[in-house]
Amino acid sequence: MRPLWLGLRAGLRLRWRVLAAPAVLVGVIGGVVLTAAAGARRTDTAYPRLLRWANAAQVEISPAGVPGWNGPAGYYAALARLPQVASLATAVQYNMVLPVRHGLPVAAVQAMASPDRALGVSTDRVKILQGRMSSRGAVGQAVIDPRLAAVEHLRPGDTLHLLGSGLTPRRASTICG
């Protein structure tokens, strides 16, 4: 048995680099695989976590699709009392256009207002990337999306001009269940 150990030790002394290289390679590959698996698991939960944080709507209702129709008295209150409804926010949507110097405006913009001040705050929360959320009681403040800000070269505090003729609001509800 002693000569066998002697031979193994001598062989390891001569070829330890050759044997260590595959071990190091297997260790590095194993580390990369474990890191990728952890990243994939975190990525897999990112969107559900965002939906939970935003209290994202599961249903949006535009009653009868008739512009300006507010429904019978108590319509939205009755929706909010349904056992499946965790929260409800109302919104008024306006179709607007961006003004241009010459010619007809072509860039359509959908503007939304929340009469109950819940949309964008407690339901379908908005992630603010720059600036701050508009104040509850302030008139003339708005939250715009980054694409519109880039197109119009706007920064927090700037003024956005919109044109609308014959404004007919379309009432909608956003429901989180």
VENJO-V185202 format. One record per residue. N is the residue number from 0. RES is the residue in three letters. PHI is phi in whole degrees, -180 to 180 (* if undefined). OMEGA is omega in degrees with one decimal (none if undefined). D_CENTER is the distance of its C-alpha to the mean C-alpha in Angstrom with 1 decimal. Layout:
BEGIN
{{N/RES/PHI/OMEGA/D_CENTER} {N/RES/PHI/OMEGA/D_CENTER}}
END
This chain:
BEGIN
{{0/MET/*/-179.0/68.7} {1/ARG/-62/179.2/69.1} {2/PRO/-64/178.9/69.5} {3/LEU/-65/178.4/66.3} {4/TRP/-64/179.2/64.3} {5/LEU/-62/178.9/66.1} {6/GLY/-66/178.3/65.1} {7/LEU/-63/-179.9/61.4} {8/ARG/-64/-180.0/61.3} {9/ALA/-65/178.9/63.0} {10/GLY/-65/178.3/60.7} {11/LEU/-65/179.8/57.6} {12/ARG/-63/-177.6/59.0} {13/LEU/-82/-172.4/59.4} {14/ARG/-117/-176.4/56.2} {15/TRP/-64/179.4/53.6} {16/ARG/-69/179.8/51.5} {17/VAL/-64/179.8/51.4} {18/LEU/-80/-178.2/50.3} {19/ALA/-74/-177.5/47.8} {20/ALA/-58/177.5/45.9} {21/PRO/-64/179.3/44.6} {22/ALA/-65/178.1/43.7} {23/VAL/-65/179.5/41.6} {24/LEU/-61/178.0/40.0} {25/VAL/-63/178.4/39.1} {26/GLY/-64/179.4/37.7} {27/VAL/-65/179.3/35.4} {28/ILE/-63/177.4/34.2} {29/GLY/-61/177.8/33.6} {30/GLY/-64/178.7/31.6} {31/VAL/-64/-179.8/29.4} {32/VAL/-64/179.5/28.9} {33/LEU/-65/177.7/28.0} {34/THR/-65/178.6/25.5} {35/ALA/-63/179.3/23.8} {36/ALA/-65/178.2/23.8} {37/ALA/-66/177.5/22.3} {38/GLY/-65/178.9/19.5} {39/ALA/-66/178.9/18.9} {40/ARG/-65/179.4/18.9} {41/ARG/-67/178.3/16.3} {42/THR/-64/-179.1/14.0} {43/ASP/-63/-179.2/14.7} {44/THR/-96/-174.8/13.5} {45/ALA/-64/-176.9/10.2} {46/TYR/-66/175.1/8.0} {47/PRO/-59/177.6/10.2} {48/ARG/-66/176.9/10.0} {49/LEU/-63/178.8/6.3} {50/LEU/-61/179.0/7.3} {51/ARG/-66/179.9/10.4} {52/TRP/-62/-175.3/9.4} {53/ALA/-79/-173.4/7.6} {54/ASN/52/-172.9/10.6} {55/ALA/-65/179.7/8.9} {56/ALA/-68/174.7/11.8} {57/GLN/-101/-179.0/13.9} {58/VAL/-142/170.9/16.3} {59/GLU/-122/-175.3/16.6} {60/ILE/-119/169.6/20.3} {61/SER/-117/-174.3/22.2} {62/PRO/-57/175.0/25.7} {63/ALA/59/178.8/28.3} {64/GLY/64/-177.6/26.3} {65/VAL/-94/179.6/28.8} {66/PRO/-58/176.1/27.8} {67/GLY/81/-178.4/28.6} {68/TRP/-78/-178.4/29.4} {69/ASN/-99/180.0/28.6} {70/GLY/81/177.7/30.2} {71/PRO/-66/179.9/33.1} {72/ALA/-55/177.3/33.4} {73/GLY/84/-178.0/31.4} {74/TYR/-59/-177.8/29.2} {75/TYR/-72/176.3/25.9} {76/ALA/-65/178.1/27.7} {77/ALA/-67/175.6/28.9} {78/LEU/-62/-178.1/25.5} {79/ALA/-64/-178.6/24.3} {80/ARG/-82/179.6/27.4} {81/LEU/-61/-176.1/26.8} {82/PRO/-64/-179.5/26.7} {83/GLN/-80/-173.4/23.6} {84/VAL/-97/177.7/21.5} {85/ALA/-81/177.0/19.9} {86/SER/-154/-178.4/18.6} {87/LEU/-142/176.2/18.8} {88/ALA/-131/177.6/17.7} {89/THR/-102/179.3/19.6} {90/ALA/-144/173.2/18.6} {91/VAL/-116/-176.5/21.0} {92/GLN/-109/178.8/20.0} {93/TYR/-121/173.2/22.2} {94/ASN/-92/-175.7/22.8} {95/MET/-126/174.0/23.6} {96/VAL/-134/176.0/24.7} {97/LEU/-85/179.6/24.8} {98/PRO/-69/175.1/28.5} {99/VAL/-125/-177.6/30.4} {100/ARG/-69/-177.3/33.7} {101/HIS/-133/177.1/35.7} {102/GLY/90/-178.2/35.4} {103/LEU/-88/176.5/33.0} {104/PRO/-66/-178.8/29.4} {105/VAL/-120/-176.5/27.3} {106/ALA/-87/179.3/23.7} {107/ALA/-84/179.1/22.2} {108/VAL/-132/174.2/19.5} {109/GLN/-99/178.5/18.1} {110/ALA/-105/-180.0/18.3} {111/MET/-125/174.6/17.3} {112/ALA/-124/-179.4/19.1} {113/SER/-118/-178.3/18.9} {114/PRO/-59/-180.0/22.5} {115/ASP/-92/177.6/21.9} {116/ARG/57/-180.0/19.4} {117/ALA/-102/-177.4/17.0} {118/LEU/-68/-179.2/14.2} {119/GLY/89/-178.9/11.5} {120/VAL/-113/179.1/13.5} {121/SER/-106/175.7/14.2} {122/THR/-122/-174.9/12.5} {123/ASP/52/-179.6/9.0} {124/ARG/-54/-178.1/8.7} {125/VAL/-102/175.6/7.6} {126/LYS/-87/-178.2/7.0} {127/ILE/-84/-178.9/10.4} {128/LEU/-93/-178.5/11.3} {129/GLN/-153/-178.3/14.8} {130/GLY/84/-178.6/17.1} {131/ARG/-145/177.4/16.6} {132/MET/-68/179.3/15.6} {133/SER/-64/-179.2/18.3} {134/SER/-72/-175.6/21.2} {135/ARG/-61/-174.1/21.9} {136/GLY/-94/-174.1/25.4} {137/ALA/-80/177.4/25.2} {138/VAL/-93/175.1/25.8} {139/GLY/90/176.4/24.5} {140/GLN/-98/-178.7/21.4} {141/ALA/-149/172.0/18.1} {142/VAL/-112/-179.7/14.5} {143/ILE/-119/-178.2/13.9} {144/ASP/-83/-174.7/11.3} {145/PRO/-60/179.3/12.3} {146/ARG/-66/178.6/14.1} {147/LEU/-64/178.6/16.2} {148/ALA/-61/179.8/17.1} {149/ALA/-69/-178.8/18.2} {150/VAL/-64/-177.2/20.2} {151/GLU/-92/180.0/21.9} {152/HIS/55/-177.7/22.3} {153/LEU/-105/173.2/21.0} {154/ARG/-126/178.4/20.5} {155/PRO/-53/-179.6/20.0} {156/GLY/96/178.7/23.1} {157/ASP/-74/-179.5/23.9} {158/THR/-106/175.5/24.7} {159/LEU/-107/178.5/23.0} {160/HIS/-99/177.4/25.7} {161/LEU/-127/176.5/25.0} {162/LEU/-113/175.7/27.7} {163/GLY/-149/177.8/28.0} {164/SER/-121/-179.1/31.3} {165/GLY/56/-176.4/32.2} {166/LEU/-57/175.0/28.9} {167/THR/-120/-177.2/28.5} {168/PRO/-70/174.9/25.5} {169/ARG/-115/-175.8/24.0} {170/ARG/-82/178.4/23.1} {171/ALA/-143/176.0/20.3} {172/SER/-124/174.1/19.1} {173/THR/-116/-174.4/15.9} {174/ILE/-119/173.8/16.9} {175/CYS/-111/-176.6/15.4} {176/GLY/-122/none/18.0}}
END
